[in-house]
Amino acid sequence: MAIGLIAQLLLLAVLAGTVGLGGAGWVAGVGCAVTMAALLARALGRRPREWLGPASWITLGRETLVVGVAALVVDSFVRPVPVGLVVTLAAVALAADLFDGWVARRTGSASELGARFDGEVDAFLLLVLSLYVARAFGPWVLLIGAARYLFLAGERKLPWMRAPLPPRRWRKVVTAVQGVVLTVAVADVLPHGVVKLALVVALAGLAASFGECVWWLWQNRHAAPAVEHRPVRRSIAVPVTVLAVLVVWFALAAPDRPSDLTLGAFVRLPLELLLLVALGMVLPAAPRRVLAVIVGTVLAVLVVVRVLDMGFFTLFDRPFLPVDDLSQWRNGIETMRDSIGRSTANLVVDFVAVFVVALVAASVWGLLRVTRAASDHRRWVLPGVALLGVAWVALRIAGAPVATTSASALAVREVRSVHSGLNAPKTLARQIARDRFSATPGDQLLTGLRGKDVIVLMVESYGQVAVQGSSFSPGVDRVLAKGDAQLRSSGFAARSGWLTSPTFGGISWLAHSTFHSGVRIDTQRHYDQLIKTNRFTLSQAFGRAGWRAVDVVPSNNRAWKPGRTFYHYDKVYDSRNLGYKGPRFGYPTMPDQYTLLALQRLELAKRKRRPVFAEVDTLSSHFPWTKIPRSVPWQDVGDGSIFARIPTAASASQGTLLRHAGQARRAFGLSVEYSLRTIFSWLQRYGDKNTVVVMLGDHQPHTVISGQGATHDVPVSVIAKDPKVTDQIRGWGWDDGVRPSPRAPVWPMQAFRDRFLTAFGSTPARH
């Protein structure tokens, strides 16, 4: 076992040194190697008279190759891996399977353990290969890899399934076919349809094989021998108990912030662990098991909350809010499918579901094992717990962070968060009801902008970090400086300041609704509550005052009801009706250049029309920044098909950007530069004396780009050719130009609506 484990670790090191192996690959490889070694040790412990013969040494070599395949397959979810190497390792492992049985027969070393070992290595290889293939062909392929483990689950529940099966050459052939078909599918050398048909046939053969086995076992269930349960040897029991302690320790001490995810974070003494061990010593067996199941489930839930907290701090710079954020899961899955593809997103969802179930099972098992061990060894566990309890109190008094109650504190925080979330709708309802302008007549609204086309440009992820204090801000600043020069040469002037967005890293519709409604909307639940009310919005104000209000949302691919019922737009444009015929650019459905030109064609270029108020969402700076468009002459844009014929300005795989923060920051900076250049070029070409633009960011990019501790501030600029427009906001104290300085005023985003309406001649209604 030691030789096999060393060989597997050496193979992982060779892979890391040659083709490269990321963190995910290392974790998967080492985890598989250790787990398989532990399972083999357990099997040998239960069969003290058996040992590994020559054929099993070949199987051990095959296991080593399979560990390498597993590491590469898991790593492929976050970075590109050489498919040829995966195919080679899998093919050699499959070919070696032809020899171990022959060697066993020639050397007379065939054994029940060797046959079981060989079968489990085959099953694990099929599982790993099916995981890789499922991304291209769908989650149903996982049934090929999961079949053996479903059979094992049946064995645990149904004693008659544990009887030994008679040898069948048919089963060996079916297993070999699965491996060959999956390896061919990984190699991607045959047409997709042919491989899919082969996978369906292979799965059907596998189902028939397992069905035949189950039918035979059912027919012979009364003749099945009694299963002997041998006690686990002490040499195995002690490591298993230690593993259980580590599982419970992890569940209690794991941090909830990415910045705290260090080795030192786990060097803590959780008071909850001492209390659970103490209860395990004093409680009878039945209550002890109930306690382990309940508390184990709670600990698993807390681990899930910690993982979610880390994700939310990384993406949105705030913790997970159970009441507010649980309603977002559908939107999250949909966004993920748009960003990384439906098949990969479905695999991620499946993995999360399996992870949660496995986490609950591991936590409950760990606590059952720990409390049972405490009960069985009271004599020496009691003094140990007492000594550690005294040490915990001393460390707590001394203020040492080692003495912790983080799990209890997290549980209390989540209960309070739920309570606060349940009461939040009442507070928000009172804020929504208070509105100075909701009853203002149209002839008393926005009198200072009569005859102007007012365009609100929401620039995706355009935050403070884009223009100051980052590795990519100098490039963005150069674009802003050049844009200022372009605008001045065309007769435009601009004033700029800062707005504090209610969101961070994503969920941009919270910023949009805050900007329009004048109420801070910082969670999905608040948003859902707001859009069911008649709160007066900027778009509604322009519509009441005589403007034609339109919204351009190129990310949408279906009807958006709030655009009509809450924002009261006269027209909503999305990816279905903008006429775009070009390629997608990752999440963005079309480049910003086409979006702005579509607005010009569909609305602004019309003669004998009302003035237009439009909100336009620019998408090209949206995560994951894998494909950044290249600008073309405006007269060549056409229906957008030209973008399929020209190379992108920058291109990288999502895995590369996720692994290399520096490359992700550079790609983000380039995407913002593209969006801003496009806006300035559009204004210079199509803007006139009646054009007024409000350009702002919706939120900062997530913490991989912004870093920990970044503000929620975003730049905002008002751009106009008519000097009367910018004169009306002189009292705001904003900076000249499109780049606000660090000393420019900072307003909450919800304050913009009322200040904008007031500055441009709107009179609050008298109640």
N, C-alpha and C positions, 0 to 999 in steps of 0.2 A: 504493500500500500504506500509506503514511504517513497519507494522508487517511482511508482506511478505518479504520485503527487508531484515529486520533484521534476519528472519528465514533463508533466503538464505545465508547470510554472516556467520551465525552461522554454517550452514551445511558445508560451505567451510572451516571454521576453524576446524571443527571436522575431515574433510577429511585430512587436512594438519597435524593435530596432531596424526592421526592414521596411515593411509597408506602413507601419504606424498603427498604434492602438490607443484609442481614446479612453477616457475615464469609464464610460459605460462598458466598453469592451473588457477592460481590466476587471471591473466589478463582476460582470457576468462570468468571465473566464475563471477567476479565482473562486467565485461562489459555486460554480458548477464543479470545479475540481475538488473543493473541500467537501461539498455535499455528497458527491459520488464516492469519495474516499470514506466518508463517515458511514454511508449506507453499506459499502462493501465490508467495512469493519464490523458493522452490526450483524451482517449475514454470517461472517466468519465466527463471530462470537456465539451465534446460535448453532453453529455446526463445528464444534471444537475438533472433530475428527477429520474434517475436510480441509484441504488447502488448495492453492492455485496450482494447477498442473500446467504443462507446456502450452496447451490450447488456450488456457485462460490468460497466459502471458501475452498471446497474440491479441486476445480480446482487450487486455489492458492497454496495449498499443493502440488499438482502434479507439478506445475510450479517450486516449490522449488527443488523437486527431479530432474527435467529436468535440472536445472542449475547445480546441482552436476554432472549429466551425462556429460553435455557439458564441464565442467572443466576437468573431467577425460579424456574425449576423446581428447581434445586439448593437454593435458599433455602427452598423449600416443605417440605423435609424437616426443617427445624429451626424454622420459624416460619410462621404463616399468610401467604399472599400473595394479592393480588387476582386471582382466577381470570379475571375479565373482561378484565384487562389482558393476561394470558397468551394468552387466546383472540384478542384484538384484534391483538396483534403477530404471532401465528402466521397469522391470516387475511390480514393485509396482505401478509406474506411470500409466502403461497400465491398471492394474487391477482396480485402483481407478477410471478410466474413466467409468467403468461399473456402478458406484454408483452416480456420480454427476447428471446425467439426472434423475435417479429414485428419488433422493432427491428433485430435482427441481419440479418434478410433484407432489410428496407427500406433499410438503410444499407450493405449489402454487407460487413459486418464479421464475418460468421460465421467461426469458427475452431475448430480442435480444442481449443485451450486454453479458449476461452470455453464450449464445450459441456461440457468436463470440469469447469470451475469451477461451472457451473450445476448439474450433476448432484451434485457433492459438497455444495453448499449444501442441495439438496433432501434428500440422505441424512442430513445432520447434523440438519436440522430434524425428520425422522422419528424419529431416535434420541432426541432430547431429548423430544419429545412422548410417545413410547412409554415413556420412563422415568417420566414423570408418570402416565400412564394405568395402568401396571403395578401401582401401589399399590392401585387399586380392582378390577382385573380379573385380576391374577395375573402372575407373571414371564413367562409364555408370550408376552405382548404385546411383550416386548423383542425377539422374533424379527423383528418388523416393522422396528424400528430397526436391528437388527444385520445384516440381510440383505446390504446393500451392503458391509459390512465383511467379512463372510464371503466374499463374492465376491472382494474385494481380496486376502484371504488366499490364496484359490485361485490368483489370478493370480501371486502370488509363488512358489508351489510348482509350478505347472503352466504352462510357457511357452505352450502352445497356447491358454490362456485369455486371453492378452494381445492377441490379434488384434482389430482393430477390428470392431465389430458393424455390420451393415447397419441403417439407420434403420427404426424401427417406431413407428408412432403408438400402437400398443397399449401399449408400455412407458410412454409419456408419460401415457396415460390411467390406467394402474395406479398410477403414482407420485402423480398428482393425487388419486386416490381414497384412497390411504393417508393423505395429508395431511388431506383433508377429514374422513375418519372419525375420525382421531385428534383433530382439533380439536373435533369434536362431542363426542367422549368426554370431553375436558378440560372442555368447557362444562357437562357434566352436565345437559343440558336434556331428554333423552329417557329413557324407562324403562331401567333397568339391563339387562334382558334383551334389549331391542331393540339397544342399543349393543353388547352382547357378541356378538350374532349378526352385526352389521355388521363388527365387528373380525375375527371368524372368516372371514367371506366375503372381507374385504380381505386377510387373511393368505393365504388360499387363492389369490386372484388374484395376489398377489406371488410365491408359490411357483411358480405356473404360469409367470409371466413369467420368473423367473430360471431355471426348468427349461428353458424354450424357448431361452433364451440359451446355457445350457451345452450343450444338445443340438446347437445349430447350430455352436458352436465345436468340439465333439468331431467332428462330421461333416466339418468343414473344417480339421481340425488339420494335415493334411499340406500344405495350401496356405497355412498361416499364414506371414507374412513373418518373417524373422529380426528379433529385437528388438535395436535398437541401444542400447548402454549408453554414454551420454555422460558424461564425467567431470564431477564437480561443480565449478563455478567456485570460485576461491579466495575470492571475496567471501562464498560460502555456507559453504565448508569451515571457515574460521576461526571464525565464530560457532558452528558445530556442534561443533567441538572444544572451544571455551570452555564450551558447554553440557554436554558430556561431563565436563569437569573439575569443573563445579559439581555434577553429579549424584554423582560419586565423592566430592567434598568433603562434600556433604550426608550421604552414607551413612557417612562416617567421623567427622564432627564433630557430628552431631545429638545433642541431650541426651536423657536418659531420665527426667527429672522435670519436671512441669508448671511448677514455680517457676523452672526454668532455661531455659524456652522463651522466650528473648529474642534480639534481633539480635546482641547481644554473644556469645552462646553459639556462633555460627557464625564469629566472627572469631577463628579459631584456626588453628594450623599443625599438621596431623596428621603425625606422623612416618611413619605407614603410607603416606601418599600419596607421600612422597619415596622410600620404599623400593620401592613399586610402579612408579614412574616409572623408577627406576634399573634394576630388573629388566627393564622393557620395553626399555631401551636395549641390554642385553647378551644377552638371550635370543634364540635363533632364532625364526622365525615360528611354527612349530608349537607348541613349548613355551610361547611367549608367549600364544597363543590359549587353550591349556589352562589356563594360570595365570589368565587373565582370566575364563574361564568359572567356574572353581572359586572364586576369590576373590570374583568378582562375586556369585555365589550366596550365599556366606557373608556378604558385606556386606548383601545384601538380607534375609537371615535376621536379622542384627543390627538392621537398621532395624525389622523387625517386632517384635523383642524390645523395642526402645526404645518403640515405640508401645504395646505391651502393658504395659510398665513404667509409662508415663504413665497409662494407664487404671487399672491396679491401684493406683498411688499415689493417684489421684483418688478411686477408689471404696473401696479397702480399706486405704490407708495402708501399703502394702508393695509390694515389687517382684514381678514375675511370676516364679513358680517353675515351671520347665518340667516337672519330673517330677510335681509335685503338681497343677498347675493344668490341664494338658492334658486330664485326665480330666473336667473340668467343662464341656466345651464343649456337651454335650447339655443340661445343666441351665441353662447360660447362655442358649442359644437358646430353651428353653422359657419361662424367666422373661421374656425379651424379648418373646416372642409374647404372653404374658399381659399385659404392661405396655403395649405399643404396637400390638398387633394382628398377626395372622398374616401378612397381605400385606406390611405395612411391614417386619416382621422378616425375612421371606424376601428382600425386596429388599436389606436391609442385609447379609444373609449372602451374597447374590450379589455385592454390591459388594465385600465383603471378599475374596472369592475372586478377583475380577477385579483388585483392587488388589494382592494378593500376586503374582499372575502378572505384572502390569505392572511391579511393583517389581523382580522378578528380571530381567525382560527389560531394563529401563532400566539396572539396575546392571551387568549383563553387557555391554550395549552400551557404556555409558560407559567401562568399564574396557578393553574392546577398542579403543575409539577413542583413549583416552589413551595406552595402551601402544604402539599403532601409531604415533601421532604422535611419541612419544618416540623410537621406533626410526628413523623417517624423518628426524628433525631432531636427531640426536645432537650435532652440532657446537655448537649453541647451548643445547640442553637440559642437557647435562652441566655446563657452568659454572653454570647457574641452580640445578640441584639441589645442587651442591656448596656454593654460596653460602647457599641456604636451609638446608642441613644444618648449616653452621656457626652460622647465626642460631638454629636450633632449639636447639642445644647451649647457646649463650650464654643464651638465654631460659630454658632449663630450669635452668641453674645459678643464674640470678637469681631463680628461683621464680615466674616469670611464668606465669599460667594459659594464656597463648596457646599455649605449646609443649605439645602434648597427645599422649597415646597412648590416648585414651578408647576407641577401637574394640578395641584389643588387651586393655585392662583389662576391657571388657565381655565379650569372648570368654572370658577366663580366669575371670571371675566366674560365667559361665553354666556352664562346665565344672565348676567347684567346686560350683555349686548342684546340678547333675545328680548328681555324686558323693555329696554330702550327702543328697540326696533318696533315692538308692538305698540308703543305709545307715540311713536314719531308721527303717524298720520294725523293725529289731532293737532299737533303743533304746526305741521305743514299746512293743514287746512286753514288755520287762522292766518298764516302768512299769505296764502293765496287770496283770501277774501279781502285783504287790505290792498287796494289798488287806486291810485290817484287819477289814473287816466282812462279807466275802463268805460266811463260814461261821457267822455269828451266827444263832442260832435266832430264830424269829419272836417268841417271848415275851420276848426280851431286846432287841427293837428298838422304838424310838420309844414307850417306855412313858409319857413325859411328854405325849403327844398322844392318848392313848386316848380314843375317842369323839368326836374332833374331825374335821370336814371340812376338809381341807387343800387349798387352791387355790393353785397356782403360776400367776401371771399374767405371761406374757412379753410386755412392751409393746414393740412393734416400734420400733426405732431410738431408744429412750428412753435417751439417753446424757447424760454430764455437761454437754455443751453446751446441753442443753434446760433446765437449771436454774441455770446460772451462766455469766456472761461472754459472753453473746451478745445480739443485738438482740431476739430473741424470748423469752429466758429470763424477763424480768419478767412477761410474760403467763402463762407456765407456772407461775411462782412464785405468782402470785395464785391460780391454780386449786389449787395444792397447799395454800396457806394456807386457802382456803375449804374444801378437802377435809378438812384437819385439824379445822376447826371442826365440819364435818358429822359426822365420825367421833366426836369427843369428845361431841357432843350425843347421839349414839346409844349411848354407853358403850364405844366402841372406844378402844384405845391403839395406838401404833405406835412402832417403833424403826427407824432407817435408817442405812445406811453405803454403802460403795462396793465394787464388784467390778470387777476388770480383765478385760474380755472378751478372748477369744483372737482375735476377728475385728473387723473395722471396716468399716462401710458396707454390709454385706450378708453373705450366706452364713450366715444366722442359725442353721442347724442345727449349725454348729460350736460355737456358744455353748450351745445346748441340750444337746448331748452332753457338753460339758465340765462343765456344771452338774450333770448327772445322774451322770456317771461318776467325777468327782473326778480326771480326767486331762486335761491340756491338749491339746485337739484344735484345731489351727489351720490345717489344710489338708484338702482333700477326700480326699486319699489316706489321711491319718491316720483320717479319719472312716470311710472304707470298711474300713480294717483293724479299727477298734474294733468296729463293729457285727457283725463276724463272730466276736467273742469272747463269753465269758460274763461279762464285767465286771459287777460288782454295781452297779445304778443306784438312784437314789432311788425311782423308781417301783416297782422290784422290792422294795426294802426295805419300802415301805408295803404292797405286795401280800403279802409274806411275813408281815407283822405283822397281817394281817387286814383291811386296807382294800380297797375296790374301786377299782382304778386305771383311770382313763380319760384319754384325750387328746382335746383339741378342736383340730383343725387345719383351719380353714375355707379355707385356701389350697389344700389337696390336693383333687384331683378324680379320684383313682384309689387303688387299694389300696396301703397303705404297709407293706411286709413287716417292716421293722425295728421297727415299733410292737408287733408280736406276738413276733418272734423275739429282739429285743435288749432293748427296754424292758419287755416282758412286760405290756403293758396288757390289761386285761380287755375294754375297748371303745375303739375309735378312731372319733371322729366327724369327718367332713369335709364338704365342700360338697355331697356327694351324699345325706347322710342327716341333715342338720340341719333339713330341712324349709323352707328359705328359698325364697321365691317372688318376692323383690324384685329390683331392678336391681343390677348391679355398680357399684363406685365406683373405676374404674380397675383397678389390680391387685387390691385387696381385693374378695373375692367377696361380702362382706356387711358391714354396719356392726357395730362392736363391741357395740352395744346388743343386737342380735339374737343375737350369739354368746353373750353372758352369759345372756340370757334362755333360750336353748335349753338351756344347761347346767342352769339352774334347773328347767326343765320335764322334761328327760329323765332327770336324775339326782337333784338335790338335793330336789325336791319329793315324791319317792316316800316312802311310809310303810313302816315295817318293813324297813328296809334296813341294810346295813353302812355304816360311815363311808366317805366318798369321798375319795380323793386324785385330783386332776385337774390336769393342765397345760392351760392355755388360752392360745392365741396370739391376741393382739389385733392386727388387721391394718390398722386405719384410718390409722395413721401410717406405713404403708409407702409408699416411693417409687412413683409420681411425684407424689402429693398433688394430683392434678388435680381430684378431687371429694371434698369433705369432707362427711360426713353431718351431718344436723341431728337432734338428739335429739327424741323424741316421748314422750308419757306412756307408762309401761310397759304400762298396760292396753290401749293402742292398737296395740302392736307387731304382734300377730297373726302372720301368716305372712311378714311383711316387705314385702308388696305396698304397704303405705302409703308406703314410702320412694320409690316411683315417682311418688307424687302430691304430694310436697312438695319445694320447692326445696332444693338443697344449701346448706350454710352458706358454702361458698366453692367457686369453680369457675374453672379456667384451663386453657388448652391446654398440653400437655406441651412444645411448642416454646417457648411464652412463658416457662415456668419454667426451661427449659434455657438460654435466652438471658439471662434476668434473674435473677441470683443473689439479689438482694434480695427479689424476689417469691417465689422458691423457698423462701427462709428463712422468710418470713412464712407461706407455706402449710404448711410443715413445723411451725412453732410452733402454728398453729391445729389441725393434725391431732393433735398430742400433747395439746393442751388438751382436745380432744373425747374422746380415749381416757381421760384421767385423770378428767374429769368423769363419764363413763359408769361407770367403775369405782367411784367414790365413791358415785354415786347407787344403783348396784346393791347395794353393801354396805349402805348406809343402809336400803334397802327390804327386802332379802332376808337380810341377815346376822343371825346370832343368836349366843348364847353359845358355840356349838360351831363357829363359823366361824373359821378361821385362814387368812389370805392372805399369801403371799410374792409381793410385786410387785417386778419388776425389769425393766431393759432388757436386750435381747439384745446390742446393740452401739451405737456412736455412728453417726449418719448420715454419709454420705460427705462428702468434703472440701469440696464446694461449699457444704454447710451448716456443717460443723464448722470449716472452715479448715485450713490446713497446720499440722502440728505438734500437733494435738490429742491428748489422751490416749486410751486405750482404756477409760476408766472409765465405769461405768454405775451409776445409783442402785439400791439394793435396800432394801426395807422389809418388816418382819414386822408384820402388823396382826391384832389379836385383841381380842375383847371380854372374855375370861377373863383377869384379871390374872396368873394363874399361868403363862400362856404367855409373856408378855413378861418376867416375872421370871426365867424360866429362861435368858434371853439377856442378862441385865443385865451379866454379865461380859464381854460382847463390846465394851463401850465405845461402842456405837452411840448416835447422837443421838435424842432424843425427836422424834416427829412423822414425817411422810412425806417431808420434805426434808432430806437430809443436808447438813451444813455442809462447807466446804472442808477442815476439820480432822478430819472423821470418818474412822475407820479405813478403809484400802484393802486388800482381800484379793484375791489371784488368784481368779478364778472357780472354778478347780478345787479350791480349799481349802474351798469352802462345804459340799460334801457331808459330809465327815468332821466338820466343826465343828457342822453342823446335827444330824447323827445323835448326836454326843456330848452336845450341849446338851440334847436331848430324850430322854435316858435309854437310849441304845443302848450296848451293851457289846461292845467288840472281841472277836472270837473268839481263843482261845488256840491257838497252833499247836505 
